[in-house]
Amino acid sequence: MSWLFDPPEQTEFILISREFVFRVERVIASCEDCNPKAEIPFDLVLDYITGRSGAFVEYILECPARCLRCSAEITEKTLVECNAEV
């Protein structure tokens, strides 16, 4: 568990700008707060949209996303359901 304080060298940290967060919000149909069946971590949605993925990719949101259904905050690990657009 020492990597919690000292991440592996191959970890790639990607800053997601406020503008990009607002664009990605449009693909979110619901979140874990308003839909108990939400099962996709938001960071996997970011993987898909950015074309990046891997065990050592971490996203840092400039601001939290918002669920368009219930207005709850969505962070990197929040579970979501997506629109058919994804």
C-alpha distances in whole Angstrom, upper triangle without the diagonal:
4,5,6,8,9,10,11,15,16,15,18,19,22,24,26,30,31,34,32,30,34,35,32,33,36,34,32,35,33,29,28,30,33,32,30,31,29,26,25,22,24,21,23,26,25,24,28,30,28,28,25,22,19,15,15,17,17,20,21,24,27,28,27,29,31,32,36,37,35,34,31,28,26,23,20,19,22,24,28,31,32,36,38,38,34
4,5,6,6,8,10,13,15,14,18,18,22,23,26,29,31,34,32,31,34,35,33,34,37,36,34,37,35,31,30,32,35,35,33,33,31,28,27,24,25,23,24,28,26,25,29,31,29,29,25,23,20,16,15,18,17,20,21,24,26,28,27,30,32,34,37,38,37,36,32,29,27,24,22,21,24,26,30,33,34,38,40,39,36
4,5,5,5,6,10,12,10,14,14,18,20,23,26,28,31,29,27,31,32,29,31,34,32,31,34,32,29,28,30,33,33,31,31,29,26,25,21,22,19,21,24,23,22,25,27,25,25,21,19,16,13,11,14,13,16,17,21,23,25,25,27,30,31,35,36,35,33,30,27,25,21,19,18,22,24,27,30,31,35,36,36,32
4,6,6,9,12,14,12,14,14,17,19,21,24,26,29,27,26,29,30,28,29,32,31,29,32,30,27,25,27,31,30,29,29,27,25,23,20,20,18,20,23,22,21,25,26,25,25,22,20,17,14,12,14,13,15,16,19,21,22,22,24,27,29,32,33,32,30,27,24,22,18,16,16,19,22,25,28,30,33,35,35,32
4,6,10,12,14,13,15,15,18,19,22,25,27,30,28,27,30,32,30,30,34,33,32,34,33,29,28,30,33,33,32,33,30,28,26,23,23,21,23,26,24,24,27,28,26,27,24,22,20,17,14,16,14,17,16,20,21,23,23,26,29,31,34,36,34,32,29,26,24,20,19,19,22,25,28,31,33,36,38,37,34
4,7,9,11,10,13,13,17,19,22,25,27,30,28,27,31,32,30,31,35,33,32,35,34,31,30,32,35,35,34,34,31,29,27,24,24,21,23,26,24,23,27,28,25,26,22,20,18,16,13,15,14,17,17,20,22,24,25,27,30,32,36,37,36,34,31,28,26,22,20,20,24,26,29,32,33,37,38,37,34
4,6,8,7,10,10,14,16,19,22,25,28,25,25,28,29,27,28,32,30,30,33,31,29,28,30,33,33,32,32,29,26,24,21,21,18,20,23,20,19,23,24,22,22,18,17,14,12,9,11,10,14,14,18,20,23,23,25,28,30,33,35,34,32,29,26,24,20,17,18,21,24,26,29,30,33,35,34,30
4,5,6,9,11,15,18,21,24,27,29,27,26,30,30,28,30,33,31,31,34,33,30,30,32,35,34,34,33,30,27,25,22,22,19,20,23,21,19,23,24,22,21,18,16,13,11,8,11,12,15,17,20,23,25,25,27,30,32,35,37,36,35,32,29,26,22,19,20,23,25,28,30,31,34,35,34,31
4,6,8,11,14,17,20,23,27,29,26,26,30,30,28,31,33,32,32,35,35,32,32,34,37,37,36,35,32,29,27,24,24,20,21,24,21,20,23,24,21,21,17,16,14,12,9,11,12,16,17,21,23,25,26,28,31,33,36,38,38,36,34,30,27,24,21,22,25,27,29,32,32,35,36,35,31
4,6,10,13,16,19,22,25,27,24,25,28,28,26,28,31,29,30,33,33,30,31,33,36,35,34,33,30,27,24,22,22,18,19,21,19,17,20,21,18,17,14,13,10,9,6,9,11,14,16,20,22,25,25,27,30,32,34,36,37,35,32,29,26,23,19,20,24,26,27,30,29,32,33,32,28
4,6,10,13,16,19,22,24,21,21,25,25,23,25,28,26,26,30,29,27,27,30,32,31,31,30,27,24,22,19,18,15,16,18,16,14,18,19,16,16,12,11,9,8,4,6,7,10,12,16,19,21,21,23,26,28,31,33,33,31,29,25,22,19,16,17,20,22,24,27,27,30,31,29,26
4,6,10,13,16,19,21,18,18,22,22,20,23,25,24,24,28,28,26,27,29,31,31,31,30,27,24,21,18,17,13,15,17,14,12,16,16,13,13,10,10,9,10,6,5,6,8,10,14,16,19,20,21,24,26,29,31,31,29,27,24,21,18,15,16,20,22,23,25,25,28,29,27,24
4,7,10,13,16,18,16,16,19,20,18,20,23,23,23,26,26,24,25,27,29,29,29,29,25,23,20,17,15,12,14,16,13,12,16,16,13,14,11,11,11,12,8,6,5,6,7,10,12,15,16,18,22,24,26,29,29,26,24,21,18,15,12,15,18,20,22,24,24,26,28,26,23
4,6,9,13,14,12,13,16,16,15,17,20,20,20,24,24,22,24,26,28,28,29,28,24,23,19,16,14,11,13,14,10,11,14,13,10,12,10,11,12,13,11,7,6,5,6,8,10,13,14,15,19,21,24,27,27,24,23,19,17,14,11,15,17,19,20,22,22,24,25,23,20
4,6,9,11,10,10,14,15,14,16,19,19,19,23,23,22,23,25,27,27,28,28,24,23,20,17,14,12,15,15,11,13,15,14,11,14,13,14,16,17,14,11,9,6,5,6,7,10,12,13,17,20,22,25,25,22,21,17,15,13,11,15,17,20,20,22,22,24,26,23,21
4,7,8,6,7,10,11,10,12,15,16,16,20,20,19,21,22,24,25,26,26,22,22,18,16,12,11,13,12,9,11,14,11,10,13,12,14,17,18,16,12,10,7,6,5,6,8,10,10,14,17,19,22,22,19,19,15,13,11,10,14,15,18,17,20,19,20,22,20,18
4,5,5,6,9,10,11,12,15,16,17,21,21,20,23,24,25,26,28,28,24,24,21,19,15,14,17,15,12,15,16,14,12,16,16,18,20,22,20,16,14,10,9,7,5,8,10,11,14,17,18,22,22,19,19,16,14,13,13,17,18,20,19,21,20,22,24,21,20
4,5,5,6,9,10,11,13,15,16,19,19,19,22,22,23,25,27,27,23,24,21,19,15,15,18,16,13,17,18,15,15,18,18,20,23,24,22,19,16,13,11,7,6,6,8,9,11,15,16,19,19,16,16,14,13,13,13,17,17,20,19,21,19,21,23,21,20
4,5,5,6,9,10,12,14,15,19,20,20,23,23,24,25,28,28,24,25,22,20,16,16,19,16,14,17,17,14,14,18,18,21,24,25,24,20,18,15,13,10,9,9,11,10,13,15,16,19,20,17,18,16,15,15,16,19,19,21,19,21,19,19,22,19,18
4,5,5,6,9,10,12,13,17,18,18,21,22,23,24,26,25,22,22,19,17,13,13,15,12,10,13,13,10,10,14,15,17,20,22,21,17,16,12,12,9,9,10,11,10,12,15,15,19,20,17,18,15,14,14,13,17,17,19,17,18,16,17,19,16,15
4,5,5,6,9,11,11,15,15,15,18,19,20,20,23,23,19,19,17,15,11,12,14,11,9,13,14,11,12,15,16,17,20,22,21,17,15,11,11,7,8,7,8,6,9,11,12,16,17,14,14,12,10,10,11,14,14,16,14,16,14,16,18,16,15
4,6,5,7,10,11,14,15,15,19,19,19,20,23,23,20,21,18,17,13,15,16,13,12,16,16,13,14,18,19,21,24,25,24,21,19,15,14,11,11,9,9,7,8,10,10,14,15,13,14,12,11,13,14,17,16,17,15,16,15,15,18,15,15
4,5,6,8,10,13,15,16,20,21,20,21,24,23,20,21,18,17,13,15,16,12,11,14,14,10,12,15,17,19,23,25,24,20,19,16,16,13,13,13,12,10,11,12,12,15,17,15,16,15,14,15,15,18,17,18,15,16,13,13,15,12,12
4,5,6,7,11,13,13,17,18,18,18,21,20,16,17,14,13,10,11,12,8,8,11,11,8,10,13,15,16,20,21,21,18,16,13,14,11,13,12,11,8,10,10,11,14,16,14,15,13,11,12,12,15,14,14,12,12,10,11,13,11,10
4,6,5,9,10,11,14,15,15,16,19,18,15,16,14,13,10,12,14,10,11,14,14,12,14,17,18,19,22,24,24,20,18,15,15,12,14,12,10,6,7,7,7,10,12,11,12,11,9,11,12,14,13,13,10,11,9,10,13,12,12
4,6,8,10,12,16,17,16,16,20,19,16,17,15,16,13,15,15,12,12,16,14,12,15,18,19,21,24,26,26,23,21,18,19,16,17,15,14,10,10,9,8,11,13,12,14,14,13,15,16,17,16,15,12,11,9,8,11,9,10
4,6,9,11,15,16,16,15,18,16,13,14,12,13,11,13,13,9,11,13,11,10,13,15,17,18,22,23,24,21,20,17,19,16,18,17,15,11,11,10,9,11,14,14,15,15,13,15,15,16,14,13,10,9,5,5,8,6,7
4,6,7,11,13,12,12,14,13,10,12,10,11,9,12,12,9,11,14,13,12,15,17,19,19,22,23,24,21,20,17,18,16,18,16,13,10,9,7,7,9,11,11,12,12,10,12,13,14,11,10,7,6,4,6,9,9,9
4,7,11,12,10,9,13,12,9,12,11,13,12,15,15,12,15,17,16,16,19,21,22,22,25,26,27,24,23,21,22,19,21,19,16,12,11,7,7,7,10,11,12,13,12,15,16,16,13,11,7,6,5,5,9,10,11
4,7,8,6,6,9,9,7,10,11,12,11,15,15,13,15,18,17,17,20,22,23,23,25,25,27,24,22,20,21,19,21,18,15,12,10,6,7,6,8,9,9,11,10,13,15,14,11,9,6,5,7,9,12,14,14
4,5,6,6,8,9,6,9,9,10,9,13,14,12,15,17,17,18,20,22,22,22,23,23,24,22,20,18,19,17,19,17,13,11,9,6,9,8,8,9,8,9,8,10,12,11,7,6,4,6,9,12,15,16,15
4,6,5,5,7,5,8,9,10,11,14,15,14,17,19,19,20,22,24,24,22,24,23,24,23,21,19,20,18,21,18,15,13,12,9,12,11,10,12,9,10,9,11,13,11,7,5,6,8,12,15,18,19,18
4,6,7,10,9,12,13,13,13,17,18,17,19,22,22,23,25,27,27,26,27,26,27,25,23,21,21,19,21,18,15,13,11,9,12,10,8,9,7,9,9,12,15,13,9,9,9,11,14,17,20,21,21
4,7,9,9,12,14,15,15,19,19,18,20,23,23,23,26,28,28,27,29,29,30,27,25,23,24,21,23,20,17,15,12,9,10,8,6,9,8,11,12,15,17,16,12,11,10,10,13,15,18,20,20
4,5,6,9,12,13,14,18,18,17,20,22,21,22,25,26,27,26,27,27,29,27,25,23,24,22,25,22,18,16,14,11,12,10,10,12,11,14,13,16,17,15,12,9,8,8,11,13,16,18,18
4,6,8,11,13,15,18,18,18,21,23,22,24,26,27,27,26,27,26,28,27,25,24,25,24,26,24,20,18,17,14,16,13,13,15,14,15,15,17,18,15,12,9,9,10,14,16,18,21,20
4,6,9,12,14,17,16,16,19,21,20,22,25,25,26,24,25,25,27,25,24,24,25,24,27,25,21,19,18,15,16,14,15,17,16,17,15,17,18,15,12,9,9,8,11,14,16,18,17
4,6,9,10,13,13,13,16,17,17,18,21,22,22,21,22,22,24,22,21,20,21,20,23,21,18,16,15,12,14,13,13,15,13,14,12,14,14,12,9,6,5,5,9,12,14,16,15
4,6,9,12,11,11,14,15,15,17,20,20,20,18,19,19,21,20,19,18,20,20,23,22,18,17,17,14,17,16,17,18,16,16,13,14,13,11,9,5,6,7,10,13,15,17,15
4,6,8,7,7,11,11,11,14,16,16,16,14,16,16,18,16,16,15,18,17,21,20,16,15,15,14,16,16,17,18,16,15,12,12,11,9,8,5,5,6,8,12,14,15,12
4,5,6,7,9,10,11,13,15,16,15,13,14,14,15,14,12,12,14,14,18,17,14,13,14,13,16,17,17,17,15,13,10,9,7,5,5,4,6,9,10,14,16,17,14
4,5,5,6,9,10,11,12,14,13,13,14,15,16,13,11,10,12,11,14,14,11,9,11,11,14,15,16,15,13,11,8,7,5,6,6,6,6,9,10,13,15,15,12
4,5,5,6,9,10,10,12,10,9,11,12,12,9,8,7,10,10,14,14,12,11,14,14,17,19,19,18,16,14,10,8,5,6,8,9,10,12,12,16,18,17,14
4,5,5,6,9,10,10,9,8,10,11,13,10,10,10,13,14,17,17,15,14,16,16,18,20,21,20,18,17,13,12,9,9,10,10,10,11,11,14,15,15,11
4,5,5,6,9,10,10,10,13,15,16,13,12,11,14,13,16,16,14,12,14,14,16,17,19,18,17,15,12,12,9,10,11,10,9,10,8,11,13,12,8
4,5,5,6,8,8,9,12,14,14,10,10,8,11,10,14,14,13,12,14,15,17,19,20,19,18,16,12,11,9,11,12,12,12,13,12,14,15,14,11
4,6,5,6,5,5,8,11,12,9,10,9,12,13,16,17,16,15,18,18,20,22,24,23,21,19,15,14,11,12,14,14,14,15,14,16,17,15,12
4,6,5,7,8,11,14,15,12,13,13,16,16,19,19,18,16,19,18,20,22,23,23,22,20,17,16,13,15,16,15,14,14,12,14,14,12,8
4,6,8,10,14,16,17,14,14,12,15,14,17,17,17,15,17,17,18,21,23,22,21,19,16,16,14,16,16,16,14,15,12,13,14,11,8
4,5,8,12,15,15,11,12,11,13,13,16,17,17,16,19,20,21,23,25,24,23,21,17,16,14,16,18,18,17,18,16,17,17,15,12
4,7,10,14,14,11,13,13,16,16,19,21,20,19,22,22,24,26,28,27,26,24,20,19,16,18,19,19,19,19,17,18,18,16,12
4,7,10,10,8,10,10,14,15,18,20,20,19,22,23,25,27,28,27,26,23,20,18,14,16,18,19,19,20,18,20,20,18,15
4,7,8,6,9,10,14,16,19,21,20,20,23,23,25,27,28,27,25,23,19,17,14,14,17,17,18,19,18,21,21,20,16
4,5,6,9,12,15,18,21,23,22,22,25,25,28,30,30,29,27,25,21,18,15,15,18,18,20,21,21,23,24,23,19
4,6,9,12,15,18,21,23,22,22,25,26,29,30,31,30,27,24,21,18,14,14,18,18,20,22,22,25,26,25,21
4,6,10,13,16,19,21,21,22,25,26,29,31,31,29,27,24,21,18,14,14,18,19,21,23,24,27,28,27,23
4,7,10,13,16,18,18,19,22,23,26,28,28,27,24,21,18,15,11,13,16,18,19,21,21,24,25,24,20
4,7,10,13,15,15,16,19,21,24,26,26,24,22,18,15,12,9,10,14,16,17,20,20,23,25,24,20
4,6,10,11,11,13,16,18,21,23,23,21,19,16,13,10,7,10,13,15,16,19,18,21,23,22,19
4,6,9,9,11,15,18,20,23,23,20,18,14,12,9,7,11,13,16,17,20,20,23,25,24,21
4,5,6,8,12,15,17,20,20,17,15,12,10,7,7,11,12,15,16,19,18,21,23,22,20
4,7,9,13,16,18,21,21,17,16,13,12,10,11,15,15,19,19,22,21,23,26,24,22
4,6,9,13,15,18,17,14,13,9,9,9,10,14,14,17,17,20,20,21,25,23,22
4,7,10,12,15,14,11,9,6,6,5,8,11,10,13,13,16,17,19,22,21,20
4,7,9,12,12,9,8,6,5,7,9,11,10,12,11,14,13,15,19,18,17
4,6,9,8,5,6,5,5,9,12,13,11,12,11,13,13,15,18,18,17
4,5,6,5,5,7,7,10,13,14,10,11,9,10,11,12,16,16,16
4,6,6,8,10,10,14,16,17,14,14,11,11,11,11,15,15,16
4,6,8,11,12,15,18,18,14,14,11,11,12,12,15,16,17
4,6,9,11,14,17,17,14,14,12,13,14,15,19,20,20
4,7,9,12,16,16,13,14,13,14,15,16,20,20,20
4,6,10,13,13,10,12,11,13,15,17,21,21,21
4,7,10,11,9,11,11,14,15,18,21,21,20
4,7,8,6,8,8,12,13,16,19,19,17
4,6,5,9,10,14,15,18,21,20,18
4,6,9,10,14,15,18,20,20,17
4,6,9,13,14,18,21,21,18
4,6,10,12,16,19,19,17
4,7,10,14,16,17,15
4,6,10,13,14,12
4,7,10,11,10
4,6,8,7
4,5,6
4,6
4
